Amino acid sequence: MTANVLARLAGDWQGDETIATTRWGQGGAAVGYVTARVALNGRALVQDYREERDGNTSLQAHAVFVMEPEHDQYSLYWFDSYGFVPGMPAPGVWNGDSLTFVRSSPRGQTRHVYVFEDDDVFTLKLESSFDGGVKWEPVMSGRYRRVA
């Protein structure tokens, strides 16, 4: 697979999000803003994310996606304003039009599923598991459009 997989996520994006009520907070509607750029000769993508609820920033995240030497294998390093600092990268796999990562930490697992509808629209679904991946609970779903 080429670096074009990561390049598909590069750019500025905005989307409507639905946040589930979780142990981290109340659910509701939000707007997500993503700015991402390709780095390191196409082997990495650096992403900044901001979630707004009721006109206020409620979550910020900085992520680094890395294309591994193995075919269709990726890693995700995720830092957020809730205090998550990765002890190790989340492994990921590109399959068709979807890119899936599962982050693990002492507070559970979070699955990120990015699905491309076309070059200018993708969806993102986050789910958490607190039992080793047996059951998954919704955290967030969003649909993002590329902004000019």
GULOPA-421063 format. One record per atom (N, C-alpha, C): x, y, z negated. Coordinates in steps of 0.02 Angstrom, whole numbers, plus 50000, padded with zeros to 5 digits. Example, Ala and Ser with C-alpha at 12.3 -4.5 7.8 and 13.67 -1.06 7.14 Angstrom:
<pts>
506604971649610;506154977549610;506604983549610;506424988849646;506844994749643;506455000249606;
</pts>
This chain:
<pts>
500434994150000;500005000050000;500455006250000;500255011350034;500665017350038;500475022349984;500855027649980;500715032949932;500075036549948;499765035350006;499135038650024;498585037249973;498635031849936;498135030249885;498145035849833;498725037649808;498765043049759;498605049749791;498795050749853;498665057049887;497915058349894;497515053149896;496785054149901;496515057849841;496845057249782;496615060749722;496915067749715;497385069549759;497695076149755;497195081549775;497265087349744;496835093049761;496445095549701;495975099849715;495535102649663;494845099749671;494555097649615;493915094149614;493465097049560;492805096649571;492325098649520;491745093749523;491475091849464;490925087149464;490475087549404;489865085349414;489385084749359;489515078149323;489495078449256;489635072549215;489065071249167;488985064949150;488525062949098;488955059749043;488935062648984;489335060248928;488875056148883;489085050148864;488705045948819;488855047848747;488375046848703;488505047748632;488935041948609;489515043648580;489995038548558;490225040248487;490665036248461;490955037648395;491375044048394;491525046748455;491925052848460;491495059148468;490845058348479;490445064348486;489765063148517;489385068648519;488715068648547;488735068348623;488245065048653;488195064748725;487865070848754;487845071148820;487525076748854;487825077848922;487615083248953;487865085149019;488515089149012;488945088549062;489575092249063;489765093449136;490255097849145;490555098949210;491295097549203;491565093549249;492275091849248;492655095349303;493255097549287;493705100849335;494355097049336;494575095249396;495195091349404;495645095049453;496275095749434;496795098249480;497345093049480;497535090749539;498035085449544;498505086649602;499135084749592;499625085549645;500075079449648;500295077849708;500755072349719;501455074649698;501835070249667;502515071849644;502975065949658;503615067049647;504135061849651;504105058049717;504125061749772;504125058749839;503525054249852;502945056149824;502335052349836;502225046349790;502685045149743;502615039349698;502225040849635;502045047349625;501665049149565;501155054549582;500645054949540;500145060149545;500085063149475;500135069749471;500075073349407;499395076749407;499005075349355;498315077749353;498165081449288;497815087049294;497545090549236;496795090549242;496465089149185;495735088449182;495475092849126;494895095949140;494555099949089;493815098549094;493515097149036;492795095949031;492475101848996;491945104549027;491575110048996;490875107748979;490665109648918;489985108448895;489725115048867;489145117048891;488835123348869;489315129248876;489715129248931;490165134748945;490815134748906;490925129748863;491535129348823;491935123048841;492595123648839;493025117848851;492945113048792;492765106848808;492665101848755;493195096448755;493535095448811;494065090448817;494545092748871;495185091848857;495695092848907;496125086548909;496385084948968;496815079148975;497355080549027;497915077449018;498465077549066;498625070349081;498635068649144;498755061649164;499295061349217;499675055949215;500165054549267;500025047549292;499885047049357;499765040749391;500415038949428;500635032749422;501255030549454;501115024449497;501375024649559;501335018849603;501925014349587;501775008149567;502295003349549;502585000049611;503164997049605;503464993649663;503054987849688;502654984649643;502244978949665;501654981449706;501454977549754;500894979249799;500254980449759;499934986149770;499294987949740;499294988449664;499874989449634;499924990149561;500084997349543;499744999949492;499825006849471;499855007149395;500105012849369;500115014049297;499825020949285;499495021649227;499195028049207;499455029849138;499735035849132;499935038749068;499435044249052;499075043748996;498515048248981;498625051748914;498585058348914;498655062348853;498025066748850;497705067348792;497105071548789;497065075548725;496605080348725;496535084848668;496215081548608;495985075348615;495755071448557;496335068548518;496945069148547;497545066748513;497805060148539;497535057648595;497775051348622;498455052448654;498955048548633;499615048548662;499765041248680;499935039848743;500025032948763;500645029748731;500545023948701;501115020048677;501435016348735;501025014848785;501245011548845;500765013548901;500975013048963;500525014949018;499955009949025;499405012449052;498835008049068;498955004949136;498914998349142;499004995249208;498384996549251;498514997149316;497964998449362;498034994549427;497464993649460;497454990049523;497014993849573;497264994549634;496894997449689;496564991649726;495904992149737;495544986949772;495024990149817;495134990249883;494664993349929;494645000849919;494075003449896;494005010549883;493985012149808;494225007449766;494205008849694;494895007849663;495015011849612;495635011549573;495425010849501;495635005349468;495405003849400;496005003249353;495955006549295;496455006149242;496115004049178;496475000549134;496234999049067;496775001249018;496605006548979;497055009048927;496925005348862;497455003548826;497385000148761;497755004148709;497455004548649;497765007948592;497465004848529;497725006948471;497435004348409;496695006148400;496455011248437;495745013048431;495295009748483;495555004848520;495155001148568;495425001548639;494994999748686;495185000048757;494715004848793;494975008148844;494565012348887;494715010448959;494175009048995;494235007249066;494045013349108;494485015249155;494365020749202;494255017449271;493695019049303;493565016349370;493435022249417;493905023449462;493845028649513;493605025249577;493075027749608;492815024949670;492735030649721;493035029849779;492975034949832;492365033549875;491935038649880;491365038249927;491605040249996;492045045149999;492385047250060;492995051450038;493325054850085;493935058550067;493795064550022;493175066850018;493015072849980;492555071649921;492405065349906;491965063649849;492215057249816;492275057549749;492415051449711;491995051449648;491885045449621;491545044749557;492055042049507;491925043549443;492335040949390;491885038549334;491995032449312;491625029649256;492125027649202;492005029949140;492415027849083;491985023749037;492265018149013;491935013748966;492435011848912;492185010748851;492625008548797;492425001748771;492914998148746;492804991748715;493184991648648;492854988848598;493164988448532;493234981148509;493134976548557;493184969448541;493614965748592;494124969248618;494584966048665;494314965148735;493814969048754;493544968648822;492954963948831;492674961448776;492094957048782;491474961248800;491364966748764;490814971248778;491084978148793;490784981548842;490984988248862;490404993048850;490564998848819;490075004048805;490215010048851;489685013148879;489805019048921;490085024848880;490535028548912;490825034548882;490645040548925;490765039948991;490655045549036;490585043049107;490165046349146;490145045249218;490105051949252;490455052549308;490465058949343;490535057849418;490315062849455;490375062849528;490705069449547;491275069049581;491695074849594;491745076149669;491725082549686;491805084749755;492435089049759;492785088249815;493375092249828;493145099549837;493505104249805;493345111349814;493895114549857;493685119249898;494155122349945;494655126649909;
</pts>
